[in-house]
């Protein structure tokens, strides 16, 4: 399912960059619990959070959303 892929992508990117949920949440300006809800699919990702995640991980929003396998930002 595409929805599951979105949350898998954000978790994998966090882990690939050796970030904890707490450290990434701090970068996003949210609590660790709120970030955990995003990562587990219990809260819908807002456009603002998607943009911030895209910038932090230097990947395209399309990649985060599972629309492409190419993470490059254009």
C-alpha positions in Angstrom: 0.0 0.0 0.0 1.3 3.5 -0.9 0.5 4.9 2.6 2.6 2.2 4.3 5.5 3.0 1.9 5.4 6.7 2.9 5.9 5.9 6.6 8.5 3.3 5.7 10.4 5.8 3.7 10.5 8.4 6.4 11.7 5.8 9.0 14.3 4.4 6.6 15.7 7.8 5.8 15.9 8.7 9.5 17.7 5.4 10.3 20.0 5.7 7.2 21.1 9.1 8.5 21.7 7.7 12.0 19.1 10.0 13.6 16.9 9.3 16.5 13.3 10.1 16.6 14.1 12.7 19.2 16.8 14.4 17.2 14.7 14.5 14.1 11.7 15.8 16.0 13.8 18.6 17.4 14.8 19.6 13.8 11.2 19.6 12.8 10.2 21.6 15.9 7.8 19.0 17.2 7.8 16.5 20.1 9.3 13.0 19.8 5.8 11.6 20.4 4.4 13.6 17.5 7.1 12.5 15.2 6.6 8.9 16.3 2.9 9.2 15.3 4.0 10.4 11.8 6.4 7.5 11.4 3.9 4.9 12.5 1.1 6.3 10.3 -1.0 7.4 13.3 -0.9 11.0 12.1 -1.2 12.3 8.6 1.9 14.1 7.4 1.2 17.8 6.8 2.6 19.7 3.8 4.9 21.6 6.2 6.3 18.5 7.7 6.8 16.9 4.3 8.7 20.0 3.1 10.9 20.0 6.2 11.6 16.3 5.9 12.5 16.8 2.2 15.0 19.5 3.1 16.5 17.6 6.1 17.1 14.5 4.1 17.8 16.2 0.8 15.2 14.1 -1.1 12.2 15.0 -3.2 8.7 15.1 -1.8 7.7 12.6 -4.5 10.3 10.2 -3.1 8.9 10.7 0.4 5.4 10.0 -0.9 6.5 6.9 -2.8 5.8 8.3 -6.2 9.3 7.7 -7.4 12.3 5.6 -6.5 14.6 8.5 -7.4 15.4 10.5 -4.2 17.0 13.4 -6.1 15.5 16.9 -5.5 15.1 19.0 -8.6 
